[in-house]
Amino acid sequence: MPRKTNTEKRDGKGRGRGASTERRTPRPKPKIDFTVDALDYKNTNLLRQFVTDQGRILPRKYTGLPAHYQRRLNRAIKRARQMLLMK
């Protein structure tokens, strides 16, 4: 039986970049309306916005924060967990 060539393998289905005609709508990125000083482990109301219901920290892809804000956010959330201010 002859092998299939690349043109025969493609049937329009699958995980290729241009295969699907539907586009995903991107998640809305929140505007940064706080200062670096507000990123504190005691400010649990602010920190809860960046944690899922299961307690996972949202990645930069979804938060839209700059890298240095995200690192401070992670540190503050982990400190708040250690102090039993957050779950």
Secondary structure by P-SEA (a helix, b strand, c coil): cccccccccccccccccccccbbbbcccccccccccccccccaaaaaaaaccccccccccccccccaaaaaaaaaaaaaaaaacccc
